[in-house]
Amino acid sequence: MKQYMPLLNQSVLFGGLPEEHLDAILSIASEKQMKSGEMIFFEGDPADGFYMVADGMVKIYKLSPNGKEQILHMFGPGEPFGEVPVFSGGVFPANAEAVKNSTILFFPRKRFVELIIEKPHVALNMLAILSKRLRHFTVQVESLSLKEVPARLAGYFLLLSEEQKSTRTVTLNISKGQLAGFLGTIPETLSRMLRKMSDQGLIEVEGRKIRLKDLDGLIDLADTGRLDAAEI
């Protein structure tokens, strides 16, 4: 498992911890190989530990009673998921699925709790990332419940700009179909919005690269939800 030391050292959850702490964390981890489309856990499964993506990508989603999928998160290398039950216990509140062939690390809850009791600095890092996740969910819930789809898309680009520390160009780390699911819309509507935002000089789309041409306009769109000229 030593090969995963750089991954942990650069991860949002464990980055900056001393090497002896990282060694202790790796000592309780196990590696799992997942094929594209394979389920990692289902909503309601007992939460007996949490995971980190070592390679590939994982989506976290919920299904409505009529089977509509709402993507909550897309996670890539170095990103943890399912970590809330480490503190709360209970069951997983959503589904997790590999969206490409992936390698993930599993950290069992019981042994991890013993570890953070022994090394509380590990828990401090976890609290920081959980606070960030809570902020993300708050923004997402507000967008899905109160804002129209154009505002959600503009807000998503602004969030990517913040996360990627770039005010000029952002890169989508998920497909446009997955982005539509994340925003609570359908691919056809997303394509129309991207064209309209491009026509109005807000963005420029080059594959998965999105150039943010009018940052003030995107901020206004995220706030008001109004696209000029026509309704989506």
C-alpha positions, 0 to 999 in steps of 0.5 A: 500500500506504500504506493498510495502515500503520495495520493494520501499526502495530496488528498483533501482529507489527509494532505499535510499530515505527518508521514507516520500518520499517513502510514497508520492510515494506510495500514488499515486500508484495503484496495478494491478494483471496480469495473465501470458501472459496478456499484460500490454501495447502495442507499440504505447499506450499513455504513461500515467504513468510507472510501477514497478514489485512487484512480478512476471516477465515482458518482454519488446519486439518489433515485426518485420514486419514479426512477429519475437519477439525481447526481449529488457528487462526482469524485476523482483521484484523491477524493473521499466519499461515504465518510460522514458515517464514520462519525454518525454510523447508520447507513449510507444515504445515497448510492455510489457507482464507478463510472469508469474502471476504478481503484478505490481504497476502503477504510473500515469504520471501527479501525478508523475511529480507533485511529483518530482517537489515538491521533486526533489531528486526523479528525481535524482534517476530516472536519474541515473537508466535511464543512466544505461538503456541507457548504457545497450541499447547501448551495446545491439544495438552494440551486435545485429548489429555488433557481432555474436551470440557467442559474444552476449552470452559471453557479456551477461554472463559478464553483469550478472557477473557485475550486480550480483557482481559475477565472479564465478557463475551467475544465469539466471533470464529468461528461455533459450527460453527467453534468445534466444529471448533476444540475437536475435537467436533461442533456438536450436542455443543457446543450441549448443553454450552453449554446445560448450562453455562448451566443450571448458572450458569457462562455466559450465551449471547447470540448470539456474546456469552458472559457469564462468570457464574462465573469460579471455576467455569469455572476448576474445569471447565477443570482437572477437566473435570467438569460437575455432574449429567450426563455429556455 
